[in-house]
Amino acid sequence: MLIAFNKPFGILSQFNANPGDEGQRTLKEFNFPPKCLPLGRLDMDSEGLLLFTDEKSLEDRLLNPRFNHRRRYLVLVEGIPDEAALTKLRSGTLIIKGHRCMPCRAKSLKQAPPIPDRDPPVRVRQKIIDTWLRLELREGKNRQVRRMTAAVGFPCLRLLREGIGAFPLGDLPVGEWKELNEEERAAIFAR
């Protein structure tokens, strides 16, 4: 079984809260089928496509960087990245403890993507312009997208995973999940 879930902002990508975090929202409230576990993570501040499966064999195939599996993100950043910043993102950016990211695709969007507003909304500052970027990565380190945009001088305000492989999040409502059919499943593994 392979499930696509549109993870809301503020949800831990685990089924139980950490000790001392009682009251923290977790995946438990979304009633996933028994034995289904998340394939990878989205941090609590991130939204969008998160996959679940009860097939252990899929974990390495989707998460190991040697398979070059695509992940697409919409990223709202503070400021207006210039071509030099986008070039740094594309070529691989030094992030943490000397790790250099693999090159990625990075594009500045001319207008906001047609996605639902976040709950709670992103704080608006009248004197600081923000910009939407589309990034496509082939690896997934902890908080990587946030670290990459910060490293080139443009802090992340909102992060949404919009696709994995050739599978788009599409119009799956926030907080909802669906089991993927064979065609959708094949799209997840498309290069």
Secondary structure, 3 states (H helix, E strand, C coil): CEEEEEECCCCCCCCCCCCCCCCCCCHHHHCCCCCCEEECCCCCCEEEEEEEECCCHHHHHHHCHHHCCCEEEEEEEECCCCHHHHHHHHHCCECCCCCECCCCEEEECCCCCCCCCCCCCCCCCCCCCEEEEEEEECCCCCCHHHHHHHHCCCCEEEEEEEEECCEECCCCCCCCEEECCHHHHHHHCCC
